[in-house]
Amino acid sequence: MADIPLTHLAGDAVEVRSAGSAPADTVNPAVVEAMSEVGIDISAETPKVLTTEAVQASDVVITMGCGDTCPVFPGKTYLDWQLDDPDGQGVDAVRPIRDEIEHRIRTLLADLDTQARA
């Protein structure tokens, strides 16, 4: 749920890879609806599994509670964003998660000295 908003806000300033340690088969429909409410269509997205190669190719790795299952390499910046899990939640519960992710993305972009789009 964070990769598309990050791409939307950062444009070509960052390359975004998204994956999970135990991804679902499909994107939660409530997440699709919540993102659609802010003009972001993720209906065609599919969850992907996290690979060692994706982590190795990254400068900043943002995890959301994956713990010991996420590979760790020296020289990378790791951020663990503790957020409620939208799995099985309705759109009313997903909205605050979506909004918190956007807030964290904007903070990250400022920390990286990357201008976010309006």
C-alpha distances in whole Angstrom, upper triangle without the diagonal:
4,6,7,7,9,11,12,13,15,16,18,19,16,16,12,12,9,10,11,14,14,12,12,14,12,9,10,12,11,7,9,12,10,8,12,14,13,14,11,11,9,11,13,10,11,10,12,14,14,18,20,21,17,18,21,20,18,20,17,15,12,12,11,14,15,18,21,19,18,20,22,24,26,26,22,20,18,16,15,12,14,11,12,10,9,11,14,13,14,13,15,14,10,11,12,9,7,11,11,8,10,13,12,11,15,17,16,17,20,21,20,22,20,20,17,18,19
4,6,6,6,9,10,11,12,14,16,16,13,13,9,10,8,10,11,15,16,14,15,17,15,12,13,15,14,11,12,14,12,10,14,15,13,14,11,13,11,14,15,12,13,12,13,15,14,17,19,19,16,16,19,18,15,16,14,12,9,10,10,14,15,18,21,19,17,19,20,22,24,23,19,17,15,13,13,11,13,11,13,12,12,14,17,17,18,16,18,16,12,13,13,10,8,10,10,6,8,11,10,8,11,13,12,13,16,17,16,19,17,17,14,15,17
4,6,5,6,8,10,10,11,13,13,11,10,6,7,6,9,11,15,16,14,16,17,15,13,15,17,16,13,13,16,14,12,14,17,15,15,11,12,10,13,13,10,12,11,12,14,13,16,18,17,14,14,17,16,13,15,13,12,10,12,12,16,16,19,21,20,17,19,20,21,23,22,18,17,16,14,15,13,16,15,17,15,15,17,20,19,20,19,21,19,16,16,17,14,11,14,14,10,10,13,12,10,13,15,13,13,17,17,16,18,16,17,14,15,17
4,5,5,6,9,10,10,12,14,12,11,8,10,9,12,14,18,19,16,17,18,15,13,14,15,15,12,11,14,13,9,11,14,12,11,8,9,7,11,11,9,12,12,13,16,16,19,21,20,17,18,21,19,17,18,16,15,14,15,15,19,19,23,25,23,21,22,24,25,27,25,22,20,19,18,18,16,19,17,18,17,16,18,20,20,20,18,20,19,15,15,17,14,11,13,14,11,10,14,14,11,13,16,15,14,18,19,18,19,16,16,13,13,15
4,5,5,6,8,10,13,13,12,12,10,12,11,14,16,20,21,18,19,21,18,15,16,17,16,12,12,14,12,9,11,12,10,10,7,10,10,13,15,13,15,15,17,19,19,21,23,23,19,20,22,20,18,18,16,16,14,16,15,19,20,23,26,25,22,24,24,26,27,26,22,20,19,17,17,15,17,16,17,17,16,18,21,19,19,17,19,18,14,13,14,12,9,10,11,8,7,10,11,8,10,13,12,12,15,17,16,17,14,14,11,11,12
4,5,5,6,8,10,10,8,9,7,10,10,14,16,19,21,19,21,22,20,17,18,20,19,15,15,17,15,12,15,16,13,13,11,13,13,16,17,14,17,16,17,19,18,20,21,20,17,17,20,17,15,15,13,13,12,14,15,19,19,22,25,23,20,22,22,23,24,22,19,17,16,15,16,14,17,16,18,18,18,20,23,22,22,20,22,21,17,16,17,14,12,12,12,9,8,11,10,6,8,11,10,9,12,14,13,14,11,12,9,10,12
4,6,5,5,8,9,7,8,7,10,11,14,17,21,22,20,21,22,20,17,19,20,20,17,16,18,17,13,15,17,14,13,10,12,12,16,15,13,16,16,16,19,18,20,21,20,16,18,20,17,15,16,14,15,14,17,18,21,22,25,27,25,22,23,24,24,25,23,20,19,19,18,19,18,21,20,22,21,20,22,25,24,24,22,24,23,19,19,20,17,14,15,16,13,11,14,13,10,11,14,13,11,15,16,14,15,12,12,10,10,13
4,6,6,9,10,10,11,10,13,14,17,20,23,25,22,23,24,21,18,20,20,19,16,15,17,15,11,13,14,11,10,8,10,11,15,15,14,17,18,19,22,21,23,25,24,20,21,23,21,19,19,18,18,17,19,20,23,24,27,30,28,25,26,27,27,29,27,23,22,22,20,21,19,22,20,22,22,20,23,25,24,23,21,22,22,19,17,18,17,13,14,16,13,10,13,14,10,11,15,14,12,15,17,16,16,13,12,9,8,10
4,6,9,9,10,12,11,15,15,19,21,25,26,24,25,26,24,21,22,22,21,18,18,19,17,13,15,16,12,12,11,14,15,18,19,18,20,20,21,24,23,25,26,25,21,22,24,21,18,18,16,17,16,19,20,23,24,27,30,28,25,27,27,27,28,25,22,20,20,19,20,18,21,20,22,22,21,24,27,25,25,22,23,23,19,18,18,17,14,13,14,12,9,11,12,8,8,11,11,9,11,14,13,13,10,8,5,5,7
4,6,5,6,9,9,13,15,18,21,24,26,24,26,27,25,22,24,25,24,20,20,22,20,16,18,19,16,15,14,16,17,20,20,19,21,21,21,23,22,23,24,23,19,20,21,18,16,15,14,16,15,19,20,24,24,27,29,28,25,25,25,25,25,23,20,18,19,18,20,19,22,21,24,24,24,26,29,28,28,25,26,26,22,21,21,19,16,16,17,14,11,13,13,9,9,12,10,7,10,13,11,11,7,7,5,6,10
4,6,7,9,10,13,15,19,22,26,27,25,26,27,25,22,24,25,25,21,20,22,21,17,18,20,16,15,13,15,16,19,19,18,20,21,21,23,22,24,25,23,19,21,22,19,17,17,17,18,18,21,22,26,26,29,31,29,26,27,27,26,27,25,22,21,22,21,23,22,25,24,26,26,25,27,30,29,29,26,28,28,24,23,23,22,19,19,20,17,14,16,16,13,13,16,14,11,14,16,14,14,10,9,8,8,11
4,5,7,9,13,16,19,23,26,28,26,28,28,26,24,27,27,28,24,23,25,24,20,22,23,20,19,17,18,18,22,21,19,21,22,21,23,22,23,23,21,18,19,20,17,15,15,16,18,18,22,24,27,27,29,31,29,26,26,26,25,26,23,21,20,21,21,24,23,27,26,29,28,28,29,32,32,32,29,31,31,27,26,27,25,22,22,22,19,17,19,19,15,15,17,15,12,15,17,14,14,10,11,11,11,15
4,7,10,13,16,20,23,26,28,26,29,30,28,26,28,29,29,25,25,27,25,21,23,24,21,20,18,20,20,24,23,21,23,23,23,24,22,23,23,21,18,19,19,16,14,13,14,16,17,20,22,26,26,28,30,29,25,25,24,23,24,21,18,17,19,19,22,21,25,25,28,28,28,30,33,32,32,30,31,31,27,26,26,24,21,21,21,18,16,18,17,13,13,15,13,9,12,13,10,10,7,8,9,11,14
4,6,10,13,16,19,22,25,23,25,27,25,23,25,27,27,23,23,25,24,20,22,24,21,20,18,19,19,22,21,19,21,20,19,21,19,19,19,17,14,15,16,13,10,10,10,13,14,17,19,23,23,25,26,25,21,21,21,20,21,18,15,15,16,16,19,19,22,23,25,25,25,27,30,30,31,28,30,29,25,25,25,22,20,20,20,16,15,17,15,12,13,14,11,9,12,13,10,11,8,11,11,12,16
4,7,10,14,17,20,22,21,23,24,23,21,24,26,26,22,22,25,24,20,22,24,22,21,18,19,17,21,19,17,18,17,16,17,16,16,17,14,11,12,14,10,9,10,10,12,13,16,19,22,21,23,25,23,19,19,19,19,20,18,15,15,16,17,19,19,22,23,25,24,24,26,29,29,30,28,30,29,25,25,25,23,20,21,21,17,17,19,17,14,15,17,14,12,16,16,13,15,12,14,14,15,19
4,7,10,13,16,19,17,19,21,20,18,20,22,23,19,19,22,21,17,20,22,20,19,16,16,15,18,17,14,15,14,13,14,13,14,15,14,10,11,13,11,9,10,10,10,11,13,15,19,18,21,22,20,17,17,18,18,20,18,15,14,15,15,16,16,19,19,22,21,21,22,25,25,26,25,27,25,22,22,22,19,17,19,18,15,15,17,15,12,14,16,13,12,16,16,14,16,14,15,14,16,19
4,7,10,13,16,14,17,18,17,16,19,21,22,18,19,22,21,18,21,23,21,21,17,17,15,17,16,13,13,11,10,11,9,10,12,11,7,9,11,9,8,11,10,9,10,12,14,17,16,18,19,17,14,15,16,16,19,18,14,15,14,15,16,16,19,19,21,19,20,20,24,24,26,25,27,25,22,23,23,20,18,20,19,16,16,19,17,14,17,18,15,15,19,19,17,19,17,19,18,19,22
4,7,10,12,11,13,15,14,13,15,18,19,15,16,19,18,16,19,21,20,20,16,16,13,15,14,11,10,8,7,8,8,10,12,12,9,10,13,12,11,13,12,10,9,10,11,14,13,16,18,15,13,14,16,17,20,19,16,16,14,14,14,14,16,16,18,16,16,17,20,21,22,22,24,22,19,20,20,17,16,18,18,14,15,18,16,14,17,19,16,17,20,20,18,21,19,21,19,20,22
4,7,9,7,10,12,13,12,15,18,19,16,17,20,20,18,21,23,22,22,18,18,14,16,15,11,10,7,5,5,5,8,11,11,9,10,13,13,12,15,14,11,10,10,11,13,11,14,15,12,11,12,15,17,20,20,17,17,15,15,14,14,16,16,17,15,15,15,19,20,22,22,24,22,19,21,21,18,17,20,19,16,18,20,18,17,20,21,18,20,23,23,21,24,23,24,22,24,26
4,5,5,9,11,12,12,14,17,18,15,17,20,20,19,22,24,23,24,20,20,16,18,17,13,11,7,6,5,5,9,12,13,11,11,15,16,15,17,15,12,11,9,9,10,8,12,13,10,9,12,14,17,20,21,18,18,15,15,13,13,14,14,15,12,14,13,16,18,21,21,23,21,18,20,21,17,17,20,19,16,19,21,18,18,22,22,20,22,25,24,23,26,25,27,25,26,28
4,6,10,13,14,15,16,20,21,18,20,24,23,22,25,27,27,27,24,23,20,21,20,17,14,10,9,6,5,8,11,13,12,12,15,17,16,19,17,13,12,10,10,10,7,9,10,7,7,10,13,16,20,21,18,18,15,15,14,15,15,16,16,14,15,14,18,20,23,23,25,23,20,23,23,19,20,23,21,19,22,24,21,21,24,25,22,24,27,26,25,29,28,30,28,29,31
4,7,10,12,13,14,18,19,17,19,22,22,22,24,27,27,27,24,23,19,20,19,16,13,9,9,7,8,11,14,16,15,15,19,20,19,22,20,16,15,12,12,11,9,12,12,9,10,13,17,20,23,25,22,22,19,18,16,17,16,16,16,13,14,12,15,17,20,22,24,21,19,22,23,19,20,23,22,20,23,25,23,23,26,27,25,27,30,29,28,32,30,32,30,31,33
4,7,8,9,11,15,16,14,16,19,19,18,21,23,24,24,21,19,15,16,15,12,9,6,6,6,8,12,15,17,15,16,19,20,19,22,20,17,15,13,12,13,11,15,16,12,13,16,19,22,25,26,23,23,20,19,17,17,17,16,16,12,12,11,13,16,18,19,22,20,17,20,21,18,18,21,21,18,21,24,22,21,25,26,24,26,29,28,28,31,29,30,28,29,30
4,6,7,8,12,14,13,14,17,18,18,20,22,23,23,20,18,15,14,14,12,9,6,8,9,12,15,19,20,18,20,23,23,23,25,23,20,18,16,15,15,14,18,19,16,16,19,23,25,29,30,26,26,23,22,20,19,19,17,16,12,12,9,11,14,16,17,20,18,16,20,21,18,18,22,22,19,22,25,23,23,26,28,26,28,31,31,30,33,31,32,29,30,31
4,7,9,12,15,14,14,17,19,18,20,23,24,24,20,18,14,13,13,11,7,6,9,10,14,17,20,21,20,21,25,25,24,27,26,23,21,19,18,19,17,21,22,19,19,22,25,28,31,32,29,29,26,25,23,22,22,21,19,16,14,12,13,16,18,19,22,21,18,21,23,20,20,24,24,22,24,27,26,25,29,30,29,30,33,33,32,35,33,34,31,31,32
4,6,8,11,11,10,14,15,15,16,19,20,20,17,14,11,10,10,8,6,6,10,12,15,18,22,23,21,22,26,25,25,27,26,23,21,19,18,19,19,22,24,21,21,24,27,29,32,33,29,29,26,25,23,22,22,20,18,15,13,11,12,14,15,16,19,18,16,19,21,18,18,21,22,20,22,25,24,23,27,29,27,28,32,32,31,34,31,31,28,28,29
4,6,9,7,7,10,12,11,13,16,17,17,14,12,8,8,9,7,6,6,10,13,16,19,22,23,20,22,25,25,24,26,24,21,19,18,16,18,18,22,24,21,21,23,26,28,31,32,28,27,25,23,21,19,20,17,16,13,10,9,11,12,13,13,16,15,13,15,17,15,14,18,19,16,18,21,21,20,23,25,24,25,28,29,29,31,28,28,25,25,26
4,5,5,7,9,10,11,13,15,16,17,14,13,10,10,12,10,10,10,14,16,18,22,25,26,23,24,28,27,26,28,25,23,20,19,16,18,18,22,24,22,22,25,28,30,33,33,30,28,26,24,21,19,19,16,14,11,8,7,7,8,9,10,13,12,10,13,15,13,13,16,17,16,18,21,21,21,24,26,25,26,29,30,30,32,30,30,26,26,26
4,5,5,6,9,10,10,12,15,15,13,12,10,8,11,11,12,13,16,19,21,25,28,29,26,27,31,30,29,31,28,26,23,22,20,21,22,26,28,26,26,29,31,34,37,36,33,31,29,27,25,22,22,18,16,14,10,10,9,9,8,8,12,12,10,12,16,14,13,17,19,18,19,22,23,22,25,27,27,28,30,32,32,33,31,30,27,26,26
4,5,5,6,9,10,11,13,14,13,12,11,11,14,14,14,15,18,21,23,26,29,30,27,28,32,31,29,31,28,25,22,21,18,20,22,25,28,26,26,29,31,34,36,36,32,31,28,25,23,20,20,16,14,12,8,9,9,7,5,5,8,9,7,9,12,11,11,14,16,15,17,20,20,20,23,25,25,26,29,30,30,32,30,29,25,25,24
4,5,5,6,8,10,11,13,11,10,8,9,12,11,12,12,16,18,20,23,26,27,24,25,28,27,25,27,24,22,19,18,16,18,19,23,26,24,23,26,28,31,33,33,29,27,25,22,20,17,17,14,13,11,7,9,10,9,8,7,10,10,6,8,11,9,8,12,13,12,14,17,17,17,19,22,22,23,25,27,27,29,26,26,22,22,21
4,6,5,6,9,10,11,9,7,6,6,9,9,11,12,16,19,21,24,27,28,24,26,29,28,26,28,25,23,21,20,19,21,22,26,28,26,25,28,30,32,35,34,30,29,27,25,23,20,21,17,16,14,11,12,13,12,11,9,12,13,10,11,14,13,11,14,16,15,15,19,19,18,21,23,23,24,26,28,28,29,26,26,22,21,21
4,5,5,6,9,10,9,9,9,9,12,13,15,16,20,23,24,28,31,31,28,29,32,31,29,31,28,26,23,23,21,23,25,28,31,29,28,31,33,35,38,37,33,31,29,27,25,22,22,19,17,16,12,14,14,12,9,7,10,12,9,9,13,13,11,13,16,16,16,19,20,20,21,24,25,25,28,29,29,31,28,27,23,22,21
4,5,5,7,9,9,10,10,11,15,14,16,17,20,23,24,27,30,31,27,28,31,30,28,29,26,24,21,21,19,21,23,27,30,28,27,30,31,34,36,35,31,29,27,24,23,19,19,16,15,14,11,13,14,11,9,6,8,10,7,6,10,10,7,10,13,12,12,15,17,17,18,21,22,22,24,26,27,28,25,24,20,20,19
4,5,5,7,5,7,7,9,12,12,15,15,18,21,22,25,28,28,25,26,29,27,25,26,24,22,20,20,18,21,23,26,29,27,26,29,30,32,34,33,29,27,25,23,22,19,19,16,16,15,12,15,16,14,13,10,12,13,9,8,11,11,7,10,13,11,11,14,16,15,16,19,20,20,22,24,24,25,22,21,18,17,16
4,5,5,5,5,8,9,12,13,16,17,20,24,25,28,31,31,27,28,32,30,28,29,27,26,23,23,22,25,26,30,33,31,29,32,33,35,37,36,32,30,29,26,26,23,23,20,20,19,15,17,18,16,14,11,13,15,12,11,14,14,11,13,16,15,14,17,19,18,19,22,23,22,25,27,27,28,25,23,19,18,17
4,6,7,9,11,12,16,16,19,20,24,27,28,31,33,33,30,31,34,32,30,31,28,27,24,25,23,26,28,31,34,33,31,34,35,37,39,37,34,31,30,27,26,23,23,20,19,19,16,18,19,16,14,10,12,14,11,9,13,13,10,11,15,15,13,16,19,18,19,22,23,22,25,27,27,28,25,23,19,18,16
4,6,9,11,13,16,16,19,20,23,26,27,30,32,32,28,29,32,30,27,28,26,25,22,23,22,25,27,30,33,32,30,32,33,35,36,35,31,29,28,25,24,21,22,19,19,19,17,20,21,18,16,13,14,15,13,10,12,13,10,10,13,13,11,14,16,15,15,19,20,19,21,24,24,24,21,19,16,14,12
4,6,10,12,14,15,18,20,23,26,27,29,32,31,28,29,32,30,27,28,26,26,23,25,24,27,28,32,35,33,31,33,34,35,37,35,32,30,29,27,26,23,25,22,22,22,19,21,22,20,18,15,17,18,15,13,16,16,12,13,16,15,13,16,18,17,17,21,21,20,22,25,25,25,22,20,16,14,13
4,6,9,11,11,15,16,19,22,23,26,28,28,24,25,28,26,24,25,23,23,21,22,21,24,25,29,31,29,28,30,31,32,34,33,29,27,26,24,24,21,23,20,20,20,17,19,21,19,18,15,17,18,14,13,16,15,11,13,16,14,12,16,17,15,16,19,19,19,21,24,23,24,20,19,15,14,14
4,6,8,9,12,15,17,21,22,25,28,27,24,26,28,26,25,27,25,24,22,23,22,25,26,29,32,29,28,30,31,33,35,34,30,29,28,26,25,23,24,22,21,20,17,18,20,19,17,15,18,19,15,15,18,17,13,16,18,16,15,19,20,18,19,23,22,21,24,27,26,27,23,22,19,17,17
4,6,5,9,11,14,17,19,21,25,24,21,23,26,24,23,25,23,21,20,20,19,22,22,26,28,26,24,26,28,30,32,32,28,27,25,24,23,21,22,20,19,17,15,16,17,17,16,14,18,18,14,15,17,16,13,16,18,15,15,19,19,17,19,22,22,21,25,26,25,27,23,23,20,19,19
4,6,8,11,14,18,20,23,26,26,23,25,28,27,26,28,26,24,23,22,21,24,24,28,30,27,26,29,31,33,35,35,31,30,28,27,26,24,25,22,21,19,16,16,17,17,16,15,18,19,15,16,19,18,15,18,21,18,18,22,23,21,23,26,25,25,28,30,29,30,27,27,23,22,23
4,7,10,13,16,19,21,25,24,21,24,27,25,24,27,25,24,23,23,22,25,24,28,30,27,26,27,30,31,34,34,30,30,28,27,26,25,26,24,23,21,18,18,19,20,19,18,22,22,18,20,22,20,18,21,23,20,20,24,24,22,24,27,26,26,29,30,29,31,27,27,24,23,24
4,7,9,13,15,18,21,21,18,20,23,22,21,24,22,20,19,19,19,21,21,24,26,23,22,24,26,28,31,30,27,26,25,24,23,21,23,21,21,18,16,16,18,18,19,18,21,21,17,18,21,18,16,19,21,18,18,22,21,19,22,25,23,23,27,28,26,28,25,25,23,22,23
4,6,10,13,15,19,19,16,19,22,21,21,23,22,20,19,18,18,20,19,22,24,21,20,22,24,26,29,29,26,26,24,23,22,21,22,20,20,17,15,15,17,18,19,19,22,21,18,20,22,19,18,21,22,19,20,24,23,21,24,26,24,25,28,29,28,30,27,28,25,25,26
4,7,10,13,16,17,14,16,20,19,19,21,20,17,16,15,14,16,15,19,20,17,16,18,21,23,26,27,23,23,21,20,19,18,19,18,18,15,14,13,15,17,18,19,22,20,17,19,21,18,17,20,20,17,19,22,21,20,23,25,23,24,27,27,26,29,27,27,25,25,27
4,7,9,13,13,11,13,16,16,16,19,18,15,15,14,15,16,14,18,18,15,14,16,18,20,24,24,21,21,20,20,19,19,20,19,20,17,16,15,18,20,22,22,25,23,20,22,24,20,19,23,22,19,21,24,22,20,24,25,23,24,27,27,26,28,26,28,25,26,28
4,6,10,11,10,12,15,15,15,19,18,15,14,13,14,15,12,15,15,12,11,12,16,18,21,22,19,20,18,19,18,18,19,19,20,17,18,16,19,21,24,24,27,25,22,24,25,21,21,24,23,20,23,25,23,22,25,26,23,25,28,27,26,29,27,29,27,28,31
4,7,9,7,8,11,12,12,15,14,11,12,11,12,13,10,13,13,10,8,9,12,14,18,19,16,17,15,16,15,16,18,18,20,17,18,18,21,23,25,26,28,25,23,25,25,21,21,24,23,19,22,24,21,20,24,24,21,23,26,25,23,27,25,27,26,27,30
4,5,5,7,9,10,11,15,15,12,14,13,15,16,13,15,14,11,9,8,11,13,16,17,15,17,16,17,17,19,21,22,23,21,22,21,25,27,29,29,32,29,26,28,29,25,24,27,26,22,24,26,24,22,26,26,23,24,27,26,24,27,26,29,27,29,32
4,5,5,6,9,10,13,14,12,14,14,16,17,14,15,13,11,8,6,9,9,13,15,13,15,14,17,17,20,22,23,25,23,25,24,28,29,32,32,34,32,29,31,31,27,27,29,27,24,26,28,24,23,26,26,23,24,27,25,23,27,26,29,28,30,33
4,5,5,6,9,12,13,12,15,15,18,20,17,18,17,14,12,10,11,11,14,15,13,16,16,18,19,21,24,25,27,25,26,26,30,31,33,33,35,33,30,32,32,28,27,30,28,24,26,28,25,23,26,26,23,23,27,25,22,26,25,27,27,29,32
4,5,5,6,10,11,9,12,13,16,17,15,17,16,14,11,10,11,11,14,14,12,14,13,15,17,18,21,22,24,22,23,24,27,28,30,30,32,30,27,28,28,24,24,26,24,21,22,24,21,19,22,23,19,20,23,22,20,23,21,24,24,25,28
4,5,5,8,9,7,10,11,14,15,13,14,14,12,9,7,8,8,11,11,9,10,10,13,14,16,19,21,23,22,23,24,27,28,31,30,32,30,27,28,28,24,23,25,23,20,22,23,20,18,22,21,18,19,22,20,18,22,21,24,23,26,29
4,6,8,10,9,13,14,18,19,16,17,16,15,11,9,9,7,9,10,8,11,12,15,17,19,22,24,27,26,27,27,31,32,34,34,36,33,30,32,31,27,27,29,27,23,25,26,23,21,24,23,20,21,23,21,19,22,22,25,25,28,31
4,7,9,10,13,15,19,20,18,20,19,18,14,12,12,10,12,11,9,12,13,16,18,20,23,25,27,26,27,28,32,32,34,33,35,33,30,31,31,27,26,28,26,23,24,25,22,20,22,22,18,19,22,20,17,20,19,22,23,25,28
4,6,6,10,12,16,18,17,18,18,17,13,12,11,10,11,10,7,9,10,12,15,17,20,22,24,24,25,26,30,30,32,31,33,30,27,28,27,24,23,24,23,19,20,21,18,16,19,19,15,15,18,16,14,17,16,19,20,22,25
4,7,10,13,17,19,18,19,19,19,15,13,12,10,10,8,5,6,9,11,14,16,20,22,25,25,26,28,31,31,33,32,33,31,28,29,28,24,24,24,22,19,20,20,17,15,17,17,13,13,16,13,11,14,14,18,18,21,25
4,6,10,13,16,15,16,17,17,13,13,11,11,11,9,6,5,6,8,11,13,16,18,21,21,23,25,28,28,30,29,30,28,25,25,24,21,20,21,19,16,17,17,14,12,15,14,10,11,14,12,10,14,14,17,17,20,23
4,6,10,12,11,13,14,13,10,10,9,10,12,11,7,6,5,6,8,10,14,16,19,18,20,22,25,25,28,27,28,25,23,24,22,19,19,20,18,15,16,17,14,13,16,15,11,13,16,14,13,17,16,19,19,22,24
4,7,9,10,11,14,13,10,12,11,13,15,14,10,8,6,5,6,7,10,12,15,15,17,19,22,22,24,23,25,22,19,20,19,15,15,17,14,11,14,14,11,10,14,13,10,13,15,14,14,17,17,19,18,20,22
4,6,6,8,11,10,8,10,11,14,16,16,12,11,7,6,5,6,8,10,13,12,15,16,20,20,23,22,23,20,18,20,18,15,15,17,14,12,15,16,12,13,16,16,13,16,19,17,17,21,20,22,21,23,25
4,6,8,12,11,10,13,14,17,19,20,16,14,11,8,5,5,6,7,9,9,12,13,16,16,19,19,20,17,15,17,15,12,13,15,13,11,14,15,12,13,17,16,15,18,20,19,19,23,22,24,22,24,25
4,5,9,9,9,13,14,17,19,20,17,16,12,10,6,7,6,8,10,9,13,13,17,17,20,21,22,18,17,19,17,14,16,18,15,14,18,18,15,17,20,19,18,21,23,21,22,26,25,27,25,28,29
4,7,6,6,10,11,15,18,19,16,15,12,11,8,10,10,11,13,12,15,14,18,19,22,23,24,21,19,22,21,17,19,21,18,16,20,21,18,19,22,21,19,22,25,23,23,27,26,28,27,29,31
4,6,6,9,10,14,16,18,16,15,12,11,9,11,11,13,15,14,18,18,21,22,25,26,27,24,22,25,23,20,21,23,20,19,22,23,19,21,24,23,21,24,26,24,24,28,28,30,29,31,33
4,6,7,9,13,15,18,16,16,13,14,12,15,15,17,19,18,21,20,24,25,28,30,31,27,26,28,27,23,25,27,24,22,26,26,23,24,27,26,23,26,28,26,26,30,30,32,31,34,36
4,6,9,13,16,18,16,17,14,15,13,15,15,17,18,17,20,19,22,24,27,28,30,26,25,27,26,23,24,26,24,22,25,26,23,23,27,26,23,26,29,27,26,30,30,32,31,33,35
4,6,10,13,15,13,13,10,12,11,13,15,17,18,17,20,19,23,24,27,28,29,26,24,26,25,22,23,25,22,20,23,24,20,20,24,23,20,23,25,23,23,26,26,29,28,30,32
4,7,10,13,11,12,11,13,13,16,18,20,22,21,23,23,27,28,31,31,33,30,27,29,28,25,25,27,25,22,25,26,22,22,25,24,21,23,26,24,23,26,26,29,29,31,34
4,7,9,8,10,8,11,12,16,18,20,23,22,25,25,29,30,33,33,34,31,29,30,29,26,26,28,25,22,25,25,22,21,24,23,20,22,24,21,21,24,25,28,28,31,33
4,6,6,9,9,13,15,18,21,23,26,26,28,28,32,33,36,36,37,34,31,33,32,28,28,30,27,24,26,27,23,22,25,24,20,22,24,21,20,24,24,28,28,31,34
4,6,9,10,14,16,19,22,25,28,28,30,31,35,36,38,38,39,36,34,35,33,30,30,31,28,26,27,27,23,23,25,24,20,22,24,20,19,22,24,27,28,31,34
4,7,9,13,16,19,22,25,28,28,31,32,36,36,38,38,39,36,33,34,32,29,29,30,27,24,26,26,22,21,23,21,18,19,21,17,16,19,20,24,25,28,31
4,6,10,13,16,19,21,25,25,27,28,32,32,34,34,35,32,29,30,29,25,25,26,23,21,22,22,18,18,20,18,15,16,18,15,14,17,18,22,22,26,28
4,7,10,13,16,19,22,23,25,27,30,30,32,32,32,29,27,28,26,23,23,23,20,18,19,19,15,15,17,15,12,14,15,12,11,15,16,19,20,23,26
4,7,10,13,16,19,19,22,23,27,27,29,29,30,27,24,25,23,20,21,21,18,16,18,18,14,14,17,15,12,15,16,14,13,17,18,21,21,24,26
4,6,9,12,16,17,19,21,25,24,27,26,26,23,21,22,20,17,17,18,15,13,15,14,11,12,14,12,10,13,15,12,13,17,17,20,19,22,24
4,6,9,13,14,16,18,22,21,24,24,24,21,19,20,18,15,16,17,14,12,15,15,11,13,16,14,12,16,17,15,16,20,20,22,21,24,25
4,6,10,11,14,16,19,18,21,20,20,17,15,16,14,11,13,13,10,9,12,12,8,11,14,12,11,15,16,15,17,20,19,21,19,22,23
4,7,9,12,14,17,16,19,19,19,15,14,16,13,10,13,14,10,10,14,13,11,14,16,15,15,18,20,19,20,23,23,24,22,25,25
4,6,9,12,14,13,15,15,15,12,11,12,10,7,10,11,8,8,12,12,11,13,16,16,16,19,20,20,21,24,23,24,22,24,24
4,6,9,11,10,12,13,13,9,9,11,9,7,10,12,10,11,14,15,14,16,19,19,19,22,24,23,25,27,27,27,24,26,26
4,5,8,8,11,12,13,9,9,12,11,8,11,13,12,12,15,17,16,17,20,21,20,23,25,25,26,29,28,28,25,26,27
4,6,5,8,9,10,7,6,9,10,7,9,12,12,12,15,17,17,18,20,21,21,23,26,26,27,29,28,28,25,25,25
4,5,9,11,13,10,9,13,14,11,13,16,16,15,18,20,20,21,24,25,24,26,29,29,30,32,31,31,28,28,29
4,7,10,12,10,10,13,15,13,15,18,18,18,21,23,23,24,27,28,28,30,32,32,33,35,34,34,31,31,31
4,7,8,6,7,10,11,11,12,15,16,16,18,20,21,22,24,26,26,28,30,31,32,34,32,32,29,29,28
4,6,6,6,9,11,11,12,15,16,17,19,21,22,23,25,26,27,29,31,32,33,35,33,32,28,28,27
4,5,5,6,9,10,10,12,14,15,16,18,20,20,22,24,25,26,28,30,31,32,30,29,25,25,24
4,6,6,8,10,10,12,14,15,16,18,20,21,22,24,25,27,28,30,31,33,31,30,26,26,24
4,6,6,7,9,11,12,13,15,17,18,19,21,22,23,25,27,28,29,31,30,29,26,26,25
4,6,5,6,9,10,11,12,14,15,16,19,20,21,22,24,26,27,28,27,26,23,23,22
4,5,5,6,9,10,11,12,14,15,17,19,20,21,23,24,26,27,25,24,20,20,19
4,5,5,6,9,10,10,12,14,15,16,18,20,21,22,24,26,24,23,20,21,19
4,5,5,6,9,10,11,12,14,15,16,18,20,21,22,24,23,22,19,20,20
4,6,5,6,9,10,11,12,14,15,16,19,20,21,22,21,20,16,17,16
4,5,5,6,9,10,11,12,14,15,17,18,20,21,19,18,15,16,15
4,5,5,6,9,10,11,12,14,15,16,18,20,19,18,16,17,16
4,5,5,6,9,10,10,12,14,15,16,18,17,17,14,15,15
4,5,5,6,9,10,10,12,14,15,16,14,14,11,12,12
4,5,5,6,9,10,11,12,14,15,14,14,11,13,13
4,5,5,6,9,10,10,12,14,13,14,12,14,15
4,5,5,6,9,10,10,12,11,11,9,11,13
4,5,5,6,9,10,10,9,9,7,9,10
4,5,5,6,9,10,10,10,9,13,14
4,5,5,6,8,8,10,10,13,15
4,5,5,6,5,7,7,10,13
4,5,5,6,7,8,11,13
4,5,8,10,11,15,17
4,5,9,11,14,17
4,7,9,13,15
4,6,10,13
4,7,9
4,6
4
